[in-house]
Amino acid sequence: MKRKLSAMLLAVCLTLSLAACSTYYQVKDPASDIVYYTGDIKKLKGGAVKFKDEKTKTEVTLQTSEVKEISKDTFSEAVGK
């Protein structure tokens, strides 16, 4: 019984810690002033970035960008989640 309780407690703690560690980004294309929102950015060679825009659900690659870390609340408000 104690073993099951310990395993359940560990699972809950891990889930909460992973949820708390999520990072959200606002990515701006300075050439067009379009703003994107994502939770994951891949840095490519030459300084480009690639990510999935959570508003449009499309893959975006930008040669130049302005990346800013934002709160979960700001992210949710922007993408309507």
Buried (B, 14 or more C-beta within 10 A) or exposed (E): EEEEEEEEEEEEEEEEEEEEEEEBBBBBBEEEEEBBBBBEBEEEEEEEBBBBBBEEEEEBEBEEBEBEEBEBEBBBEBBEE
